[in-house]
């Protein structure tokens, strides 16, 4: 595995191995100057030696190099992380890269060139061989690597998903990298998560596969960018999701129940946004910028991404049964593509089974490729049983669009209006507490200004 070369006159020359005495030799023209490049492997350690401008001796003479190959082995313990996302293959300690060789479960041998054990570790990076991407990626950077046993053991306490923290409400798992976000889907029952920084998903060049979100995933208003998936949104569903912002990306699916933030049932989704485009080609899809399908409470959320589906395309939610949607808005283009009569809606496509929507609005374009019932606020209300929509607003730019396209089971529709600033038909902002277009939920706005959520 060793490569021993010299460069002379712009050409590379390779040493010949002398297997009987473990030496490598090369014949070179006397008096020339060369660059020496030695990369060699001893055991499990890579070494390198370079020297430029080496003058060759006179004829019959030689230069002799004894290459050093000492190494120090240190044990690395990773707590509860046993390689579910991929085994650790390399660590970088204060800028020095070292190979990691798995011993068993959560124990690795760190191979440090030279004869010195680490005295202290200020910063340590762990890299894994990602078992989804089949390449090396950074798992995390930590300042909490602990030395013990006379500096021969390093401990980095991680959860099963490769994150620091205890996974509890008081000490949630800390999500800092794309691969750790993928790790949220591992043994997440009853766990709490906190996103610590913006996460760029672009290193997942193949496809993102949606993950569960545990009891609570708090995005801390950090962004997820360059998202790409043919499976669905960030999460599959589960507990509470808050302060998550899918800022950019593209989701193209041939399937059901897809939402930019959560595909399916979640207990509650709040203070979230989606800016990714979502396109679904299945004839029975439920597609939403925030939620695809479910019974969740959705509040203080917005969608700016373009949503297109054969069926049930909605800016905030696709198909809901018993859901509560409040203080949400959409500005993305919503497109229905079904060849049969179906529905799409600016805020929600189908609000069914005793669902409730209030204080929401749509300012995005609603359009169809074929025969679709189009609602600027809701496509269909009251599917399966009576539902309620009140104090909502919408824009109408197409004669085929109505505020609510299909009212079933005599659902209650109260104070649902079309934006018209010229005639003073606009939500009225007030500073104060409680429900409505108030400072509890919205930033200050005036006639003609589309409201923005308080967290924006």
N, C-alpha and C positions, 0 to 999 in steps of 0.2 A: 503493500500500500504506500510505500514511500516514493517521492518524486524528488530526485536530486539532479539539478541542471545548472549549467552555466550559460551565459549569453555573451557571445563574441561576434562582433561585426554584424549585429542585428539578427543573428541566428541562435537558436537554442540547441544545446548539446546535452545529451543525457549520459550520466555515469553508468558504468557497467558493474553489476553486482558480482562480488567475489564471495560466493557462498561459503567457501571453506573457512575463511577467517572473519566473516561478517563485516567485510569492508566493501566500499564502492570506489572504483578507480576510473580515471579519465586521462587520456593522453592529450596534451595541449601544446600548441606551438610555443617554444621558449620566447620570453620577452614580451608576450602580448599582455593586454589588460582585459580582464573579464569581470562580469557581475555574477556573483555566487548566490544561488537561490536553493535552499535546502528545506523541503517539507517532508517530515518523516513521522511515522507512527510507531510507537512502542507500547505494546499492550493495548490499552484503550485510550491512550492519550495522543493528541496531535501536537507536534512541535514544529517550529519554523526558525530558520536562521538565514539571514541575508547579509551580504557584504558586497558593496560596490567598489569598482576600481581596484580589483585585486591584481597585482602584477605577477605574472608567471616567472618562475626562476630560470636560471640558465639551463641549457641542455643537460640531461642526466640527473637533474635535481627534482625535488618534489615538495609540495606543501601537504602537510598532514593535519587533519582536523579530527579531534576526538569530540563527538557530539554528546552533549549532556542529555540525559533522559530520566531525570528524577521526577517523582510525582508524589503528591500527598493525597490520600483518600480520606474524605470526610463524609459522615453519614447525614443525609437529609431526611427528616420526617415531615410529612405533609398533613398531619392530623387525620381528618376523616376523608380526605380526598384520595381515592384509590385508582384514579385514572379513568373515570367514567367518560370524560371528554377527550382523552388521549393521554398517554404517558408523558411525564416530564423528560425532556431530552437534553435540555441545556439550562444553565443558570448563569446570570451575570451578576457578579458581586462587586459593587463599587467600580463598574466599568470593565472588570476582568471576566472574560467568557470561559466557562468550564463545562465539560461534558457531564451529563447525568445518566447513570445506568441503573435501571430499576432492579431492585433486589427482591422485594415481595410487597404486595399490597401497597402500603403508603410509605415505603422506605426506599431510598435511592442512595447510590454511591456517587458522590461528587468528586471528580478527578481534577486536582489542581496541579498544573505543572510546577515543578520546583519542590523544595523541601520544607516550606513554611506553612503551618496551619494558619487560618485567618485569626487575627487578633480581635477584630471588631468588624461588624457589617453595618454600614450606614444605610445602604439601599441595595435591594436584591430583586432581580427580575427572574421570573420563572417562565420558560417556554415549553410548550407541549407539541407533540405531533398530533395535530387535530384529526380525530378519527372520522370527521365528516368531510373536511376539506383535503385531507391527505397531504398536509404541508405543515411546516413549523409556524406556530403563531404564539404571540405573547399571552400568557394566562393572566398575569398580574405583575404589578410592581409593589413591593412592600418595604416599609421601614421597620417592620416588627419581627425580623428574623432573629431568633434567639440562639446564642452560642452556649453550649454546656459540655460537660465531660472533658474538661481541659481543652476546649475549642475543637474537639473532634466530632461534635454533633451539632447540626443546625436544625432548628424546629421552626416551621412556618405553619401555624394552626389554620387550617382551611376546612370548610364544610364540604359535603359531598359534591357540590357544584363548583368547587374550586374558588370559593370566595372567603374573605375574612369576615369575622363577625360570628354571632351565635345563632342567628336566624330567629331571634326572639323579638318581641315588640320593643324592648329597651335596647337591644343590641342586634339590629337587623343585619342580614348578609349584605355586604357591600359589593355592588355591581359596577365594575370599572372598564371592562373590555367586552368586545363582541362575543368572545367565547364564554365569558362568564354570564352574559345575558342568555346564551344557550343553556348554560348550567342551571338557570332558574327552573327549567323543566325537570330537574332530577331531584327526587325525594322532597317535593316541595309542600307536602301536606302539613298545614299548620304553621308554615314558615312566613317570615317577614323579610322583605327585601327593600333596599334603598339604592337608587342609582346615583353615583357620586359625580359623574361628569358626562359630557356629550359622548355618544358612541357612534362611530362610523362603521356601518355594516359592510362597506365595500370589499373587505377582504374575503367575505363569503361570496365568491364569484359563481358558485354553482347555484345555490338556492337556499333561502331561509325556511326552516321548518318551525311552525308555530309551537310555542311552549306554554305550559301551565304557569300561572302567576302566583300560586300560593295563597295564603290568607290575605296578605296585603303586599302589593308592589307599588312603591312610591318612587316616581320618576324625578321628584325634586325639581320639576320644570327644566330638566336637562333634555337635550334633543337626541333623537335617533335619526341618523341621516343615511342617504344612499342605500335605502332598503330595497331588496329585490327578492321576490318570492313567486313561486308557482303553486304554493300550497295555501297561503293565507296571510293574515296579519301577524303582529308581534306575538299575541297570546291566543291560546285556545279558549280561555275562559276559566272561571273559578271563583275566587274571592273578590276583593276590592282592588281596583286599579285607579290610581290618582296621580295627577301631575305628570303624565306621560305625553310627550310630543313627538309624533312621527313626522318629521319635518320634510323629508323628501324621499322619493323612491317610486317603485312601480310594482304593482301586484297584478299578475295575470293568471287567472285560474280557470279550470274547467271543473267546477264543483259547487258545492253548497255552502251556505253559512260562512261568509267571509266579511270580516270587519278590519279596518286598518289597525285599530287598537286591540279588539277582541273579536274572535270569530263567533263564539257562542255564549252561552249563559255565563254571566258574571253577576255577583251580588250587587256591586255598585261601581260605576265609572264616573269619575268627577275630575274637573279641571284638566281635561285632555284635549288634544287636537290631532288632526290628521291632515297632512299636506301631500301624501302619496296618491298617485292615480291608481284606481282599482277597476279592472276589466274582467268580467265573468261571462263565459259563453254557454254555461249550462242553462237548459230551458226551465229549470226549477230552482234558481238560485235565490238566496237572501243576502243582499250585499249592502253594506253601509260603511260610511267613512269612519265611524267610531265602533259600532256594533253590527254584526251580521244578523244574528238571530238571538232572541232570548227574552228574559223577563226582568232585566236589570233596572235599577234606578240610574238614569243618566242625567247628569246635571253639570252646568257650567262647561260645556264642551263645544268645540267648533270644528267644522270641516271646510277646507279650501281645495281639496283634491277633486279631480274629475272622477265621477262614478258612473260606470256603464254596465248594464246587466240585461240579460234576456228577461229577467223577472225581478220584481221587488228591489229596485235600486233606490236607495235613500241617502241623503247627505249625512245624517247622523246615524240612522238605523235602517236596516232593511225590513225584516219582519219581526214584530214584537208581539208577545202574548202576555198581557198583564203588566207591561212595563210602565214606568213613570219617566217621562222626558220633560225636563224643565230647564229654563235658562240656557238654551242651546241655539246655535245658528249655523247656517250653511251659506257659503258663497261659491262653492264649486259647481261645475256644470253636471247635471244629472241627466243621463240618457237611458231610455228604455228601448229595448231591441226585439221584443217578442213578436212573432208573426201572428199570435193570437192576442185577443184583448187581455191586457194585464195592466199593472199599475206601477208608477214610480212617483216619488215625492221628494220635495226639497229638503224637508227635515226628516220625515219618516215615510217609507213606502206603505207599509201596512201596520196600523195601530189597532190591535185586536185584543179580545178576551179581557174586557174591563180595564183597558189601558187608559192612561192619562197623559195629556200633553198640555203644557201651559208656559206662557212667556217665552216663546221661541219664535224665530223668524227665518225666512229664506230670502236671500238676495241673489241667488245663483240662477242661471238659465236652466229651464226644464225643456227637454226636447226628446223627440222620438225618431227612431229609424223606421218604424212600422206602426201597427195599431196598438197604442198604449193609452190608458187613462192617466192623465198627468195632473198632479196636484202640486201647486207651489208650496203648500204647507204639508199636506198629507195626501197620499194617493188614495188609500182606502182606510176608512175608519169604521170600527165596530165589527170587524170580521169575527165570526163565531159568537160574539156577544157584545152588548152595548159598551161603548167607550166614550171618552170625554176629551174635547179639545176647547181651550178657552184662552183668550188674551194672546193670540198669535197673529203674526203678520207675514205677508208674502208679496213678491213681485210677480206681475203677469206681463209677459212680453210676447205671448203667442195666444191667438184666439182659441186654440185648442186646450189651453191651460186654465184651470180653475183653482181656487184656493184649496178646496177639498174635492177630489174628483169623484169619489164614491162613498156615500154614507149608508152604512148598513145597520140594521137592528135599531133604527131610530136613535142613533148616537147623538149625544149632546154637543152641539157646536155653538159657542158663545163668544161674541166679541172677536171674531176672526176677520181681519181686515187686509185690504190691499194698500201698500205704501203709496202715498200721494202727497208729496211735500208741498206742491203748488196750492193745494186746497187744505193744507194743514192736517191732513190725515196721516199721523205719525205717532209712534209711541211717545209718551211724555215722561221724561226723566224726573225723578225726585230724589232728594237726599234724605236718607232715613233708613230705618230698619223695616224688615218684613218682606212680604212677597211683592212682586211687581217689577217695574222698570226702575228699581231703586239702587242706591249706592251699595247695598249689600251684595248686589249681583253684577252691576254694570258700571262702567266708567261714565262720567258725565258726557251727555250728548244733547244735541239740539235738533230742531226740525231739519230734515234732509241728511242728517248724519246717521249712518247705520250704527247701532250700538255695538260696543266692544265689551267683552267680559272683564270683570274687575281684575283678573290676574294678568291680563295682557300688558 
